[in-house]
């Protein structure tokens, strides 16, 4: 998949976007009034954060064909449609944005390669799995996929209070630049299975989950 692209999959639609435009471009695309713009600028005082917010709202408009004002943050802080007619998830990393639309619970994560995941690996991967992954020549890639899949699961669940090791479980998979597996959220009397899509190229790691 290339950035600046819109894809239709079996269970979801995916929009990938690389921010190359300035804030003025998105102001125009969102048809912001002076009052709206002033309010938004007061809320997002850092220019990069403001640009990410505007770009992500523009991408929502493109993917859903609806104005950005149709989208809200729900009580749990998750982006959602006011009428709940579709499920959605947003992820952004630096100048990259990924948005997923689905009729099912869904989550997405996109990220660039970072050394940070090596330092915190024991916080989101159990010791036995981590030992097995460390034996692979693709260890660093696995770290990014495991983190991305679990981040996407967390977003799909939408209620917080998940332990990344105890509650989020990924079926082992063989590394490839593009592939699928399954994952489960298992917490007390809750057990939810998800289909997982993952992809890696020289620019980013992408993970998408949809409820089975």
Secondary structure, DSSP 8 states (H G I E B T S, - for coil): --SSEEEE-SSEEEEEEE--S-HHHHHHHTT--HHHHHHHHHH--SHHHHHHHHHHHHHHHHHHSS-GGGEEE-TTS-EEETT--SEEEEEEETTEEEEEEESS-EEEEEE---THHHHSGGGTS-HHHHHHHHTSTTHHHHHHHHHHHHHHHHHHH-S----TTTTEEE------SEEEEEEEEEETTEEEEEEEEEEE-SS-EEEEEEE-
